[in-house]
Amino acid sequence: MPGQGKRRRGRQTEARRDAARFAPDAGEWKVLFETGDEREFRDHVCRLQEARDPRIDVKALRIDTLCGRLTQPTTYRLSLFVLKRSGPPTMIE
C-alpha cells in the first residue's frame, strides 16, 4: 500500500522522541488527581480536556488504573510528567 512505510517510519520516529522526552533521568511523574470513583475520574479528565490549559501538554499526561481485586478497591490516577531543572536557577539582573 503506498505511503505505509512513510507512516510507519513517522510513528517510529515519534515513539523514539517520546521515549527520550519521558526518560526517567529527564523528569518524573507527578500525580494530579487520584480517586476510587470512575465517574468522578472521567468527569475530571473531561473538564481538563475542555479547559485546554496551555500550561498542560496533553501528551505529557498519563492515566493509570490500579486494579485492587478483592482486597483493595480500584484506583484511578492522572499524572503529569514534570521536567527536572537543569542546574541551579539563575538570577536575572
DSSP file with accessible surface (Angstrom, degrees, kcal/mol):
  #  RESIDUE AA STRUCTURE BP1 BP2  ACC     N-H-->O    O-->H-N    N-H-->O    O-->H-N    TCO  KAPPA ALPHA  PHI   PSI    X-CA   Y-CA   Z-CA
    1    1 A M    >         0   0  176      0, 0.0     3,-1.6     0, 0.0     4,-0.3   0.000 360.0 360.0 360.0 129.6    0.0    0.0    0.0
    2    2 A P  T 3   +     0   0  121      0, 0.0     0, 0.0     0, 0.0     0, 0.0  -0.302 360.0  14.2 -61.7 137.0    1.5    3.4   -1.0
    3    3 A G  T 3> S+     0   0   40      1,-0.0     4,-2.2     3,-0.0     5,-0.2   0.347  88.9 115.0  85.3  -6.5    2.7    5.5    1.9
    4    4 A Q  H <> S+     0   0   90     -3,-1.6     4,-2.5     1,-0.2     5,-0.2   0.918  76.6  48.9 -65.5 -42.3    2.6    2.8    4.5
    5    5 A G  H  > S+     0   0   18     -4,-0.3     4,-2.7     1,-0.2     5,-0.2   0.898 110.2  51.8 -63.6 -40.1    6.4    2.8    5.0
    6    6 A K  H  > S+     0   0  157      2,-0.2     4,-2.2     1,-0.2    -1,-0.2   0.921 111.1  47.1 -63.5 -42.7    6.5    6.5    5.5
    7    7 A R  H  X S+     0   0  124     -4,-2.2     4,-2.4     2,-0.2    -2,-0.2   0.919 112.1  50.6 -65.0 -41.9    3.7    6.4    8.1
    8    8 A R  H  X S+     0   0  114     -4,-2.5     4,-2.4     2,-0.2    -2,-0.2   0.929 111.0  48.1 -62.9 -44.7    5.5    3.5    9.9
    9    9 A R  H  X S+     0   0  142     -4,-2.7     4,-2.6     1,-0.2    -1,-0.2   0.892 110.6  52.8 -63.5 -37.1    8.8    5.5   10.0
   10   10 A G  H  X S+     0   0   37     -4,-2.2     4,-2.3    -5,-0.2    -1,-0.2   0.918 109.8  47.4 -63.9 -42.6    6.9    8.5   11.2
   11   11 A R  H  X S+     0   0  145     -4,-2.4     4,-2.4     2,-0.2    -2,-0.2   0.900 112.6  50.0 -65.4 -39.1    5.4    6.6   14.1
   12   12 A Q  H  X S+     0   0   91     -4,-2.4     4,-2.3     2,-0.2    -2,-0.2   0.912 110.6  49.3 -66.3 -41.0    8.8    5.1   15.0
   13   13 A T  H  X S+     0   0   63     -4,-2.6     4,-2.3     2,-0.2    -2,-0.2   0.926 112.1  48.2 -62.7 -43.9   10.4    8.5   15.0
   14   14 A E  H  X S+     0   0   79     -4,-2.3     4,-2.6     1,-0.2    -2,-0.2   0.906 110.3  51.9 -64.5 -39.2    7.7    9.9   17.2
   15   15 A A  H  X S+     0   0   60     -4,-2.4     4,-2.3     2,-0.2    -2,-0.2   0.911 110.7  47.8 -64.6 -40.8    8.0    6.9   19.6
   16   16 A R  H  X S+     0   0  154     -4,-2.3     4,-2.1     2,-0.2    -2,-0.2   0.913 111.8  50.2 -65.9 -40.4   11.7    7.4   19.9
   17   17 A R  H  X S+     0   0  149     -4,-2.3     4,-2.3     1,-0.2    -2,-0.2   0.921 112.4  46.6 -63.9 -42.9   11.2   11.1   20.5
   18   18 A D  H  X S+     0   0   39     -4,-2.6     4,-2.5     2,-0.2    -1,-0.2   0.886 109.3  54.7 -66.3 -38.5    8.7   10.4   23.2
   19   19 A A  H  < S+     0   0   65     -4,-2.3    -2,-0.2     1,-0.2    -1,-0.2   0.915 112.4  43.2 -62.7 -40.3   10.9    7.8   24.8
   20   20 A A  H >< S+     0   0   69     -4,-2.1     3,-1.0     1,-0.2    -2,-0.2   0.897 114.0  51.3 -71.0 -37.8   13.7   10.3   25.1
   21   21 A R  H 3< S+     0   0   93     -4,-2.3    -2,-0.2     1,-0.2    -1,-0.2   0.876 117.1  37.9 -67.0 -38.3   11.4   13.1   26.3
   22   22 A F  T 3< S+     0   0   42     -4,-2.5    -1,-0.2    -5,-0.1    -2,-0.2   0.066  84.2 140.5-104.0  25.3    9.9   10.9   29.1
   23   23 A A    X>  -     0   0   21     -3,-1.0     3,-1.7     1,-0.1     4,-0.8  -0.325  64.5-114.1 -65.3 149.6   13.1    9.1   30.1
   24   24 A P  T 34 S+     0   0  115      0, 0.0     3,-0.4     0, 0.0    -1,-0.1   0.828 116.2  52.5 -57.7 -32.0   13.5    8.6   33.9
   25   25 A D  T 34 S+     0   0  128      1,-0.2     3,-0.1     3,-0.0    59,-0.1   0.607 101.2  62.9 -81.7  -7.6   16.5   11.0   34.0
   26   26 A A  T <4 S-     0   0   30     -3,-1.7    58,-2.4     1,-0.2     2,-0.3   0.716 120.3 -56.6 -87.0 -22.0   14.6   13.8   32.3
   27   27 A G  E  <  -A   83   0A   4     -4,-0.8     2,-0.3    -3,-0.4    56,-0.2  -0.965  55.0 -93.7 173.4-159.0   11.9   14.2   35.0
   28   28 A E  E     -A   82   0A  96     54,-2.3    54,-3.1    -2,-0.3     2,-0.5  -0.965  29.7-103.3-148.2 161.7    9.3   12.5   37.0
   29   29 A W  E     -A   81   0A  76     -2,-0.3     2,-0.4    52,-0.2    52,-0.2  -0.774  32.3-162.5 -90.4 123.2    5.5   11.8   37.0
   30   30 A K  E     -A   80   0A 100     50,-3.0    50,-2.8    -2,-0.5     2,-0.4  -0.911  21.8-120.8-106.3 133.1    3.5   14.0   39.5
   31   31 A V  E     +A   79   0A  74     -2,-0.4    48,-0.3    48,-0.2     3,-0.1  -0.559  30.6 175.8 -75.4 123.8    0.0   12.9   40.5
   32   32 A L  E     +     0   0A  76     46,-3.1     2,-0.3    -2,-0.4    47,-0.2   0.793  68.6   3.1 -92.4 -38.0   -2.6   15.5   39.6
   33   33 A F  E     +A   78   0A  37     45,-1.7    45,-3.0     2,-0.0    -1,-0.4  -0.988  59.5 179.5-154.4 139.0   -5.7   13.6   40.6
   34   34 A E  E     +A   77   0A  94     -2,-0.3     2,-0.3    43,-0.2    43,-0.2  -0.990  14.7 150.9-145.8 134.3   -6.5   10.3   42.2
   35   35 A T  E     -A   76   0A  21     41,-2.3    41,-3.4    -2,-0.3    -2,-0.0  -0.975  44.6-135.9-155.1 164.8   -9.8    8.7   43.1
   36   36 A G  S    S+     0   0   50     -2,-0.3     2,-0.6    39,-0.2    38,-0.2   0.447  83.5  88.8-101.3  -3.9  -11.6    5.4   43.5
   37   37 A D     >  -     0   0   83      1,-0.2     4,-2.1    39,-0.1     5,-0.2  -0.847  61.0-160.3-101.9 116.8  -14.7    6.6   41.7
   38   38 A E  H  > S+     0   0   80     -2,-0.6     4,-2.7     1,-0.2     5,-0.2   0.899  91.6  51.2 -63.4 -41.2  -14.6    6.0   37.9
   39   39 A R  H  > S+     0   0  183      1,-0.2     4,-2.4     2,-0.2    -1,-0.2   0.924 110.1  49.1 -64.1 -43.7  -17.3    8.6   37.1
   40   40 A E  H  > S+     0   0   84      2,-0.2     4,-2.2     1,-0.2    -1,-0.2   0.909 111.7  50.5 -61.8 -39.3  -15.6   11.3   39.2
   41   41 A F  H  X S+     0   0   13     -4,-2.1     4,-2.4     2,-0.2    -2,-0.2   0.938 110.4  48.0 -64.4 -47.0  -12.3   10.5   37.3
   42   42 A R  H  X S+     0   0  152     -4,-2.7     4,-2.6     1,-0.2    -1,-0.2   0.903 110.9  51.7 -61.6 -40.7  -13.9   10.7   33.9
   43   43 A D  H  X S+     0   0   79     -4,-2.4     4,-2.5    -5,-0.2    -1,-0.2   0.916 109.7  49.6 -61.5 -42.3  -15.6   14.0   34.8
   44   44 A H  H  X S+     0   0   44     -4,-2.2     4,-2.2     2,-0.2    -2,-0.2   0.927 111.8  47.6 -63.6 -44.5  -12.2   15.4   35.9
   45   45 A V  H  X S+     0   0   21     -4,-2.4     4,-2.4     2,-0.2    -2,-0.2   0.916 111.8  50.7 -64.3 -41.2  -10.5   14.3   32.7
   46   46 A C  H  X S+     0   0   59     -4,-2.6     4,-2.4     1,-0.2    -2,-0.2   0.921 110.2  49.1 -62.8 -43.4  -13.3   15.8   30.6
   47   47 A R  H  X S+     0   0  137     -4,-2.5     4,-2.0     1,-0.2    -1,-0.2   0.898 110.7  51.1 -62.9 -39.3  -13.1   19.1   32.5
   48   48 A L  H  X>S+     0   0   37     -4,-2.2     4,-1.3     2,-0.2     5,-0.5   0.917 111.2  47.4 -64.7 -41.2   -9.3   19.1   31.9
   49   49 A Q  H  <5S+     0   0  122     -4,-2.4    -2,-0.2     1,-0.2    -1,-0.2   0.887 112.8  48.9 -67.5 -38.5   -9.7   18.5   28.2
   50   50 A E  H  <5S+     0   0  150     -4,-2.4    -1,-0.2     1,-0.2    -2,-0.2   0.841 105.8  57.5 -70.5 -32.2  -12.4   21.2   27.9
   51   51 A A  H  <5S-     0   0   71     -4,-2.0    -1,-0.2    -5,-0.2    -2,-0.2   0.846  84.0-161.1 -68.1 -34.0  -10.3   23.7   29.8
   52   52 A R  T  <5 -     0   0  209     -4,-1.3    -3,-0.1     1,-0.2    -4,-0.1   0.929  10.8-163.0  50.0  53.3   -7.4   23.4   27.3
   53   53 A D    > < -     0   0   43     -5,-0.5     3,-1.5     1,-0.2    -1,-0.2  -0.509  15.2-145.6 -66.7 123.2   -4.9   24.9   29.7
   54   54 A P  T 3  S+     0   0  127      0, 0.0    -1,-0.2     0, 0.0    -2,-0.1   0.722  96.0  64.1 -67.4 -17.2   -1.8   26.0   27.7
   55   55 A R  T 3  S+     0   0  209      1,-0.1     2,-0.6     2,-0.0    -2,-0.1   0.670  93.8  71.1 -77.8 -16.4    0.4   25.0   30.7
   56   56 A I  S <  S-     0   0   37     -3,-1.5     2,-0.6    24,-0.0    -1,-0.1  -0.905  71.6-150.8-109.2 119.8   -0.6   21.3   30.4
   57   57 A D    >   -     0   0   64     -2,-0.6     3,-1.5     1,-0.2     4,-0.1  -0.786   8.0-149.3 -86.0 120.5    0.7   19.3   27.5
   58   58 A V  G >  S+     0   0  106     -2,-0.6     3,-1.5     1,-0.3    -1,-0.2   0.851  97.1  58.1 -61.6 -33.3   -1.8   16.6   26.7
   59   59 A K  G 3  S+     0   0   98      1,-0.3    -1,-0.3    -3,-0.1    -2,-0.0   0.701  99.8  59.8 -69.8 -17.5    0.9   14.2   25.5
   60   60 A A  G <  S+     0   0    5     -3,-1.5    21,-2.2    21,-0.1     2,-0.3   0.286  86.5  99.2 -94.1  10.1    2.6   14.5   28.9
   61   61 A L  E <   -B   80   0A  41     -3,-1.5     2,-0.4    19,-0.2    19,-0.2  -0.749  53.4-165.9 -96.0 145.6   -0.4   13.1   30.8
   62   62 A R  E     -B   79   0A  93     17,-2.6    17,-2.8    -2,-0.3     2,-0.5  -0.997   7.3-155.0-132.6 134.4   -0.7    9.5   31.9
   63   63 A I  E     -B   78   0A  90     -2,-0.4     2,-0.4    15,-0.2    15,-0.2  -0.936  14.3-172.9-109.5 124.3   -3.7    7.7   33.0
   64   64 A D  E     -B   77   0A  36     13,-2.9    13,-2.9    -2,-0.5     2,-0.6  -0.948  13.2-162.0-117.4 138.5   -3.2    4.7   35.4
   65   65 A T  E     -B   76   0A  78     -2,-0.4     2,-0.8    11,-0.2    11,-0.2  -0.965  10.0-160.9-117.5 110.1   -5.9    2.2   36.5
   66   66 A L  E     -B   75   0A  70      9,-3.1     9,-2.4    -2,-0.6     2,-0.5  -0.822  11.0-148.3 -95.7 106.6   -4.6    0.4   39.6
   67   67 A C        -     0   0   89     -2,-0.8     7,-0.1     7,-0.2    -2,-0.0  -0.633  16.8-177.2 -81.0 123.9   -6.7   -2.8   39.9
   68   68 A G    >>  -     0   0    9     -2,-0.5     4,-1.4     1,-0.2     3,-0.7   0.609  15.1-164.9 -96.5 -13.3   -7.2   -3.8   43.5
   69   69 A R  T 34  -     0   0  219      1,-0.2    -1,-0.2     2,-0.2     5,-0.1  -0.377  62.7 -27.9  60.1-132.7   -9.2   -7.0   43.0
   70   70 A L  T 34 S+     0   0  177      1,-0.1    -1,-0.2     3,-0.1    -2,-0.1   0.811 137.6  51.4 -86.9 -30.5  -10.8   -8.2   46.3
   71   71 A T  T <4 S+     0   0  130     -3,-0.7    -2,-0.2     1,-0.2    -1,-0.1   0.845 118.1  21.8 -80.5 -33.8   -8.5   -6.8   48.9
   72   72 A Q  S  < S-     0   0  133     -4,-1.4    -1,-0.2     3,-0.0    -4,-0.1  -0.970  83.5-107.7-132.9 152.0   -8.4   -3.2   47.7
   73   73 A P        -     0   0  103      0, 0.0     2,-0.2     0, 0.0    -3,-0.1  -0.334  44.7 -93.0 -74.3 158.5  -10.7   -1.0   45.6
   74   74 A T        -     0   0   48    -38,-0.2     2,-0.4    -7,-0.1    -7,-0.2  -0.486  42.4-154.4 -69.6 138.1   -9.7    0.0   42.1
   75   75 A T  E     - B   0  66A  34     -9,-2.4    -9,-3.1    -2,-0.2     2,-0.4  -0.950   6.1-153.2-120.1 138.2   -7.9    3.4   41.9
   76   76 A Y  E     -AB  35  65A  35    -41,-3.4   -41,-2.3    -2,-0.4     2,-0.4  -0.936  17.1-172.9-111.6 131.0   -7.8    5.8   39.0
   77   77 A R  E     -AB  34  64A  65    -13,-2.9   -13,-2.9    -2,-0.4     2,-0.5  -0.983  15.7-162.0-132.8 135.4   -4.8    8.1   38.8
   78   78 A L  E     -AB  33  63A   2    -45,-3.0   -46,-3.1    -2,-0.4   -45,-1.7  -0.968  20.3-177.1-114.6 123.4   -4.0   11.0   36.4
   79   79 A S  E     -AB  31  62A   2    -17,-2.8   -17,-2.6    -2,-0.5     2,-0.4  -0.891  16.4-150.8-123.8 154.0   -0.3   12.1   36.3
   80   80 A L  E     -AB  30  61A  31    -50,-2.8   -50,-3.0    -2,-0.3     2,-0.5  -0.974  22.1-123.8-123.4 135.0    1.7   14.8   34.6
   81   81 A F  E     -A   29   0A  17    -21,-2.2     2,-0.5    -2,-0.4   -52,-0.2  -0.668  28.0-165.0 -80.1 124.1    5.4   14.5   33.5
   82   82 A V  E     -A   28   0A  59    -54,-3.1   -54,-2.3    -2,-0.5     2,-0.1  -0.945  15.9-128.4-114.4 125.6    7.4   17.3   35.1
   83   83 A L  E     -A   27   0A 119     -2,-0.5   -56,-0.3   -56,-0.2     2,-0.2  -0.429  22.9-117.1 -71.5 146.0   10.9   18.0   33.7
   84   84 A K        -     0   0  124    -58,-2.4     2,-0.2    -2,-0.1    -1,-0.1  -0.497  33.4-105.6 -76.8 150.4   13.8   18.2   36.1
   85   85 A R        -     0   0  200     -2,-0.2     2,-1.1     1,-0.1    -1,-0.1  -0.558  25.4-131.9 -74.2 141.8   15.6   21.5   36.4
   86   86 A S        -     0   0  124     -2,-0.2    -1,-0.1     2,-0.1    -3,-0.0  -0.767  69.7 -35.6 -97.9  92.7   18.9   21.6   34.7
   87   87 A G  S    S-     0   0   50     -2,-1.1     3,-0.1     2,-0.0    -1,-0.0  -0.123  99.7 -35.4  86.2 177.3   21.2   23.2   37.3
   88   88 A P  S    S-     0   0  112      0, 0.0    -2,-0.1     0, 0.0     2,-0.0  -0.340  73.7 -93.2 -71.5 153.8   20.5   25.9   39.8
   89   89 A P        -     0   0   97      0, 0.0     2,-0.3     0, 0.0    -2,-0.0  -0.363  41.1-132.8 -65.9 145.1   18.2   28.7   38.9
   90   90 A T        -     0   0  126     -3,-0.1     2,-0.4    -2,-0.0    -3,-0.0  -0.741  11.0-126.6-100.2 150.9   19.9   31.8   37.5
   91   91 A M        -     0   0  172     -2,-0.3     2,-0.5     0, 0.0    -1,-0.0  -0.791  16.6-141.8 -96.1 136.8   19.3   35.3   38.6
   92   92 A I              0   0  162     -2,-0.4     0, 0.0     0, 0.0     0, 0.0  -0.843 360.0 360.0 -99.0 126.0   18.4   37.9   36.0
   93   93 A E              0   0  227     -2,-0.5     0, 0.0     0, 0.0     0, 0.0  -0.728 360.0 360.0-105.6 360.0   19.9   41.3   36.6
